[in-house]
Amino acid sequence: MNKISAVVITYNEEKNISRCLNSLIDVADEIVVVDSFSTDKTEEICKQYNVRFFKNEFKGYGEQKKFAVNLCTYDYILSLDADEALSDELKNEIHKIKENFNADGYVINRLNYYCGKWLNHVFYPDKKLRLWNRKKGNWNLEQLHEEVEMESNAKIKTLKGNILHYTYYTISEHIDQINKFSSLSARIKFRENKKIPFLLTLLRVKFVFIKFYFLKFGFLDGYYGFIASCMKAFETFVKDIKLSELNKNKEI
């Protein structure tokens, strides 16, 4: 049977990391964890499992994940974030393909758990390429919105089952994350000399809400479908006005 290396990057993930590692134990032949010098119990928890644990200074999501892949023993890589886990159906699918890998990369649907509710519509299927042959592709070096880039001739298939993504436990957590990522996004766009007129920002905000609440059927997710759609629109607004502020002040 073919073997898989699972990789996880962490920073202060004591709340999530046990669930993530428990879901990987049955399918991964090794688990590589790269930590960005956590100050909570993340390292202590990881070392209770049979993982290869490393520390590395964080310079960006893409760079950190690529660093983790380079530490792996096997060619097929399964990548999860610390706040993710494999569904039982997905684990069964991975067991099957380990007997005979018939693709270079595998796309997996991601199901988001938001403030105590599974969102079956607003973000779903949120497709992610998370299992692949590193001879055919690897993470790009994007600081934000990193993804696995495969060679043009790579064969890609989709697996049944879901990556279970435990996003935010409270609205306050989501707002804090929006503030963090919107600042990073604005700085990246500022360095690229991007400018977004305020009128375009208003149109973008309106479109984002319509996309997630109506076109993606977010309204079928009830109260939190509405909240999540509003937060996506708010995130767009905050990113754009932070970029505008940087352009006005000409500093970063």
The 8 nearest C-alpha neighbors of each residue, nearest first, counted from 0:
[[1, 98, 97, 2, 99, 96, 94, 100],
 [2, 0, 97, 98, 3, 99, 100, 75],
 [1, 3, 28, 73, 0, 97, 4, 75],
 [4, 2, 75, 27, 28, 76, 73, 5],
 [3, 5, 29, 76, 73, 27, 28, 30],
 [6, 4, 77, 30, 78, 27, 76, 31],
 [5, 7, 31, 78, 30, 32, 77, 67],
 [8, 6, 32, 79, 80, 81, 78, 31],
 [9, 7, 33, 32, 34, 80, 64, 81],
 [10, 8, 34, 12, 81, 33, 35, 7],
 [9, 11, 37, 35, 12, 34, 36, 8],
 [12, 10, 37, 39, 41, 13, 38, 9],
 [11, 13, 14, 15, 10, 41, 16, 9],
 [12, 14, 41, 40, 15, 16, 11, 39],
 [13, 15, 12, 16, 17, 11, 41, 82],
 [16, 14, 82, 12, 13, 18, 17, 81],
 [15, 17, 19, 81, 18, 12, 13, 20],
 [18, 16, 20, 19, 15, 21, 44, 45],
 [17, 19, 21, 16, 20, 15, 22, 84],
 [18, 20, 84, 16, 22, 17, 21, 83],
 [21, 19, 23, 17, 22, 18, 16, 24],
 [20, 22, 18, 23, 24, 19, 17, 25],
 [21, 23, 20, 19, 85, 84, 24, 18],
 [24, 22, 20, 21, 26, 25, 27, 19],
 [23, 25, 21, 26, 22, 27, 20, 28],
 [24, 26, 23, 27, 22, 90, 21, 28],
 [25, 27, 23, 24, 94, 90, 28, 93],
 [28, 26, 3, 29, 23, 5, 24, 4],
 [29, 27, 3, 2, 4, 26, 30, 5],
 [28, 30, 4, 27, 5, 31, 50, 3],
 [29, 31, 5, 50, 6, 4, 51, 32],
 [30, 32, 6, 51, 50, 5, 52, 7],
 [33, 31, 7, 52, 8, 6, 51, 53],
 [34, 32, 8, 53, 54, 67, 52, 9],
 [33, 35, 9, 54, 36, 8, 10, 53],
 [34, 36, 10, 55, 56, 57, 37, 54],
 [37, 35, 34, 54, 38, 10, 55, 56],
 [36, 38, 11, 10, 39, 35, 41, 34],
 [37, 39, 11, 36, 40, 41, 10, 42],
 [38, 40, 11, 37, 41, 13, 12, 42],
 [41, 39, 43, 13, 42, 44, 38, 11],
 [42, 40, 13, 44, 43, 12, 39, 11],
 [43, 41, 45, 44, 40, 46, 37, 34],
 [42, 44, 40, 46, 41, 45, 47, 39],
 [43, 45, 41, 47, 42, 46, 40, 17],
 [46, 44, 42, 47, 48, 43, 41, 50],
 [45, 47, 48, 43, 44, 42, 50, 49],
 [48, 46, 45, 44, 43, 49, 50, 42],
 [49, 47, 46, 45, 50, 44, 20, 21],
 [48, 50, 47, 46, 51, 30, 29, 45],
 [51, 49, 30, 48, 31, 52, 29, 46],
 [50, 52, 31, 32, 30, 53, 49, 29],
 [51, 53, 32, 50, 33, 31, 54, 46],
 [54, 52, 33, 34, 32, 55, 51, 31],
 [55, 53, 34, 33, 35, 36, 56, 52],
 [54, 56, 35, 34, 57, 33, 53, 36],
 [55, 57, 35, 58, 54, 36, 34, 63],
 [56, 58, 35, 59, 63, 55, 60, 62],
 [59, 57, 56, 62, 63, 60, 142, 61],
 [60, 58, 142, 62, 61, 57, 63, 141],
 [61, 59, 142, 63, 62, 64, 143, 145],
 [60, 62, 140, 141, 145, 64, 63, 139],
 [61, 63, 140, 65, 59, 60, 64, 66],
 [64, 62, 66, 60, 65, 61, 59, 57],
 [65, 63, 67, 61, 66, 62, 60, 68],
 [64, 66, 68, 62, 67, 63, 138, 61],
 [65, 67, 63, 69, 64, 68, 62, 70],
 [68, 66, 64, 65, 70, 69, 33, 63],
 [67, 69, 65, 70, 71, 66, 64, 6],
 [68, 70, 66, 67, 71, 65, 72, 64],
 [71, 69, 67, 68, 72, 66, 31, 65],
 [72, 70, 68, 69, 73, 4, 31, 67],
 [71, 73, 4, 70, 74, 29, 69, 3],
 [72, 74, 4, 75, 71, 3, 2, 76],
 [75, 73, 132, 133, 76, 134, 72, 3],
 [74, 76, 132, 3, 131, 73, 133, 4],
 [77, 75, 4, 130, 131, 5, 3, 74],
 [76, 78, 130, 5, 129, 4, 6, 3],
 [79, 77, 6, 129, 5, 7, 76, 130],
 [80, 78, 7, 83, 81, 6, 77, 84],
 [79, 81, 83, 82, 7, 8, 78, 9],
 [80, 82, 16, 83, 19, 15, 9, 7],
 [81, 83, 15, 165, 80, 164, 19, 166],
 [84, 82, 164, 80, 163, 81, 19, 165],
 [85, 83, 19, 163, 22, 162, 18, 86],
 [86, 84, 162, 22, 163, 89, 90, 161],
 [85, 87, 89, 88, 161, 162, 160, 90],
 [88, 86, 90, 89, 91, 85, 160, 22],
 [89, 87, 160, 91, 86, 90, 92, 159],
 [88, 90, 160, 92, 86, 91, 87, 161],
 [89, 91, 87, 93, 92, 88, 94, 85],
 [90, 92, 94, 88, 89, 93, 87, 95],
 [93, 91, 89, 95, 90, 94, 88, 96],
 [92, 94, 90, 96, 95, 91, 97, 89],
 [93, 95, 91, 97, 92, 96, 90, 26],
 [96, 94, 92, 93, 97, 98, 91, 99],
 [95, 97, 100, 99, 98, 93, 94, 92],
 [98, 96, 1, 94, 99, 95, 100, 0],
 [99, 97, 0, 96, 95, 1, 100, 94],
 [98, 100, 96, 97, 101, 1, 0, 95],
 [99, 101, 96, 102, 97, 98, 103, 1],
 [102, 100, 99, 103, 96, 154, 156, 104],
 [103, 101, 154, 104, 155, 100, 156, 105],
 [104, 102, 154, 132, 131, 153, 155, 135],
 [105, 103, 131, 155, 102, 130, 132, 154],
 [104, 106, 156, 130, 157, 155, 128, 131],
 [105, 107, 128, 157, 127, 156, 158, 126],
 [106, 108, 127, 158, 126, 157, 128, 161],
 [109, 107, 126, 124, 161, 125, 162, 127],
 [108, 110, 162, 125, 161, 124, 126, 163],
 [111, 109, 163, 164, 123, 161, 162, 124],
 [110, 112, 164, 118, 117, 165, 113, 163],
 [113, 111, 117, 165, 116, 166, 164, 118],
 [112, 114, 116, 167, 115, 166, 111, 117],
 [115, 113, 168, 169, 167, 116, 112, 170],
 [114, 116, 113, 112, 168, 117, 167, 169],
 [117, 115, 113, 112, 114, 118, 223, 111],
 [116, 118, 112, 111, 119, 113, 115, 110],
 [119, 117, 120, 111, 220, 112, 121, 116],
 [120, 118, 123, 117, 121, 220, 110, 122],
 [119, 121, 123, 217, 118, 216, 122, 215],
 [120, 122, 217, 215, 211, 123, 216, 224],
 [123, 121, 120, 125, 124, 118, 211, 215],
 [124, 122, 125, 120, 119, 121, 110, 109],
 [123, 125, 108, 126, 109, 122, 110, 120],
 [126, 124, 123, 109, 108, 122, 127, 110],
 [127, 125, 108, 124, 107, 109, 106, 128],
 [128, 126, 107, 106, 129, 108, 125, 109],
 [129, 127, 106, 105, 130, 107, 147, 104],
 [128, 130, 78, 77, 127, 106, 131, 105],
 [131, 129, 77, 105, 76, 104, 128, 78],
 [132, 130, 104, 75, 76, 103, 105, 133],
 [131, 133, 75, 103, 134, 74, 135, 104],
 [132, 134, 136, 135, 74, 137, 131, 75],
 [133, 135, 132, 136, 74, 137, 75, 131],
 [136, 134, 133, 132, 150, 149, 153, 103],
 [137, 135, 149, 133, 148, 150, 134, 147],
 [136, 138, 147, 148, 133, 139, 149, 65],
 [139, 137, 147, 146, 65, 61, 148, 140],
 [138, 140, 61, 141, 146, 145, 147, 148],
 [141, 139, 61, 62, 142, 138, 145, 59],
 [140, 142, 145, 61, 143, 139, 144, 60],
 [143, 141, 59, 60, 61, 140, 145, 144],
 [142, 144, 141, 145, 60, 184, 59, 61],
 [145, 143, 146, 141, 142, 60, 61, 184],
 [146, 144, 141, 61, 143, 139, 60, 142],
 [147, 145, 138, 139, 148, 144, 61, 128],
 [146, 148, 138, 137, 139, 149, 128, 136],
 [147, 149, 136, 137, 138, 146, 139, 150],
 [148, 150, 136, 135, 153, 151, 147, 137],
 [149, 151, 153, 152, 135, 136, 148, 154],
 [150, 152, 153, 149, 154, 135, 148, 136],
 [151, 153, 150, 154, 149, 135, 103, 155],
 [154, 152, 150, 151, 103, 149, 155, 135],
 [153, 155, 102, 103, 104, 152, 156, 101],
 [156, 154, 104, 105, 102, 103, 153, 157],
 [155, 157, 105, 106, 102, 104, 158, 154],
 [158, 156, 106, 105, 107, 159, 155, 108],
 [157, 159, 107, 106, 105, 160, 156, 92],
 [160, 158, 89, 92, 157, 88, 161, 107],
 [161, 159, 89, 88, 86, 158, 108, 162],
 [162, 160, 108, 109, 86, 163, 89, 110],
 [161, 163, 109, 85, 84, 110, 86, 164],
 [164, 162, 84, 110, 83, 161, 85, 109],
 [163, 165, 83, 111, 166, 110, 112, 82],
 [166, 164, 112, 82, 83, 111, 167, 163],
 [165, 167, 164, 113, 112, 111, 82, 168],
 [168, 166, 113, 169, 114, 173, 172, 165],
 [167, 169, 114, 113, 115, 166, 172, 170],
 [170, 168, 114, 171, 172, 167, 173, 113],
 [169, 171, 173, 172, 174, 167, 168, 114],
 [170, 172, 174, 169, 173, 175, 168, 167],
 [173, 171, 175, 169, 170, 174, 167, 176],
 [172, 174, 170, 176, 171, 175, 167, 177],
 [173, 175, 177, 171, 176, 172, 178, 170],
 [174, 176, 172, 178, 173, 177, 171, 179],
 [177, 175, 179, 173, 178, 174, 180, 172],
 [178, 176, 174, 180, 179, 175, 181, 234],
 [177, 179, 175, 176, 181, 180, 174, 182],
 [180, 178, 176, 177, 182, 181, 175, 183],
 [179, 181, 183, 177, 182, 178, 184, 176],
 [180, 182, 238, 184, 178, 183, 179, 177],
 [181, 183, 185, 180, 184, 179, 186, 178],
 [184, 182, 180, 186, 181, 185, 187, 179],
 [185, 183, 181, 187, 182, 186, 180, 188],
 [184, 186, 242, 182, 188, 187, 183, 238],
 [185, 187, 189, 183, 188, 184, 182, 190],
 [186, 188, 184, 190, 189, 185, 183, 191],
 [189, 187, 191, 185, 193, 190, 186, 184],
 [188, 190, 186, 192, 191, 187, 193, 185],
 [191, 189, 187, 192, 188, 186, 193, 251],
 [190, 192, 188, 189, 193, 187, 186, 194],
 [193, 191, 189, 190, 188, 194, 246, 187],
 [194, 192, 188, 191, 189, 195, 190, 242],
 [195, 193, 196, 192, 243, 242, 246, 189],
 [194, 196, 197, 199, 200, 239, 193, 243],
 [197, 195, 199, 198, 200, 194, 243, 239],
 [196, 198, 200, 199, 195, 201, 240, 239],
 [199, 197, 201, 200, 196, 202, 195, 203],
 [198, 200, 202, 196, 197, 201, 203, 195],
 [199, 201, 197, 203, 198, 202, 204, 239],
 [202, 200, 198, 204, 199, 203, 205, 197],
 [201, 203, 199, 205, 200, 204, 206, 198],
 [204, 202, 200, 206, 201, 205, 199, 207],
 [203, 205, 232, 201, 207, 202, 206, 236],
 [206, 204, 202, 208, 203, 207, 201, 209],
 [205, 207, 203, 209, 208, 204, 210, 202],
 [208, 206, 210, 204, 232, 209, 205, 203],
 [207, 209, 232, 210, 205, 228, 211, 206],
 [210, 208, 206, 213, 212, 207, 211, 205],
 [211, 209, 214, 207, 208, 213, 212, 206],
 [210, 212, 215, 121, 228, 208, 209, 217],
 [211, 213, 217, 209, 218, 228, 216, 208],
 [212, 214, 216, 209, 215, 210, 211, 217],
 [213, 215, 210, 216, 211, 212, 209, 217],
 [214, 216, 211, 121, 217, 213, 212, 210],
 [217, 215, 213, 218, 214, 212, 120, 219],
 [216, 218, 121, 212, 224, 219, 120, 220],
 [217, 219, 220, 216, 212, 221, 224, 225],
 [220, 218, 217, 221, 216, 120, 224, 121],
 [221, 219, 224, 218, 217, 118, 223, 120],
 [222, 220, 224, 219, 218, 223, 225, 217],
 [221, 223, 225, 224, 226, 220, 218, 227],
 [224, 222, 226, 225, 221, 227, 220, 116],
 [223, 225, 220, 217, 221, 227, 222, 226],
 [224, 226, 228, 223, 222, 227, 218, 229],
 [225, 227, 223, 229, 228, 224, 230, 222],
 [226, 228, 230, 224, 229, 225, 223, 231],
 [229, 227, 225, 231, 230, 208, 211, 226],
 [230, 228, 226, 232, 227, 231, 233, 208],
 [229, 231, 233, 227, 232, 228, 234, 226],
 [232, 230, 234, 228, 233, 229, 227, 235],
 [231, 233, 204, 229, 235, 208, 207, 230],
 [234, 232, 230, 236, 235, 231, 229, 237],
 [233, 235, 231, 237, 232, 236, 177, 230],
 [236, 234, 232, 238, 233, 237, 204, 239],
 [235, 237, 233, 239, 234, 238, 204, 240],
 [236, 238, 234, 240, 239, 235, 241, 233],
 [239, 237, 181, 235, 241, 236, 240, 185],
 [238, 240, 242, 236, 237, 241, 243, 235],
 [239, 241, 243, 237, 242, 238, 244, 236],
 [242, 240, 244, 238, 243, 239, 185, 237],
 [243, 241, 185, 239, 245, 240, 244, 246],
 [242, 244, 240, 246, 241, 245, 239, 247],
 [245, 243, 241, 247, 242, 246, 240, 248],
 [246, 244, 242, 248, 247, 243, 249, 250],
 [245, 247, 249, 243, 244, 248, 242, 189],
 [248, 246, 244, 245, 249, 243, 250, 242],
 [247, 249, 245, 250, 246, 244, 251, 243],
 [250, 248, 246, 245, 247, 251, 244, 189],
 [251, 249, 248, 245, 246, 247, 189, 244],
 [250, 245, 186, 249, 189, 248, 190, 246]]
